[in-house]
Amino acid sequence: MRHPLRVLALACALTLTPACASLELGATRIENPLAAAQTIDQRAYALLHVYAAILEEATDIVADPATPLAFKQALGQAERVATPAADTLHVAVTAYVRARADFDVASGASQPTIQRSATALSIAARRLNEAVAEAQAPIAELEGLIRAHRG
């Protein structure tokens, strides 16, 4: 897969139609689809979608020869911080979705099986919450640079 972030962005867009409804693509500002998310996995997918959209716009800005070199460097630095946070978030949401599916399957099983899957789901949810919290600031910084460029 040559462009995993683009694939992730498409998957998020298709999965989070309600959250994406608050994103004004043709407008001069980007609304935060996190406000429309109701569950932790929706919040994670919305944040990943925001990151992918911002990264796409940053790519266009960097490709523009009229963009000052200092601004391009600032975007590059912000992207270098945001990308690992987004990657960690992607891993955490994948683990959460798997743990949630395992819990749903185990709901008709024995009590020890239910307890193990509930514990795994609880750990995955905690880690996902941490990953969302850690990814929000670097992604917001990158978004702030994009907004500053637009004026």
BELMOFEN-V745075 format. One record per run of one state. SS is the DSSP state (h for helix, s for strand, l for the rest). FROM is the first residue (numbers start at 0). LEN is the number of residues. If there is no record, write none. Layout:
# BELMOFEN-V745075
SS;FROM;LEN
SS;FROM;LEN
This chain:
# BELMOFEN-V745075
l;0;3
h;3;12
l;15;1
h;16;4
l;20;12
h;32;4
l;36;3
h;39;24
l;63;5
h;68;38
l;106;4
h;110;40
l;150;1
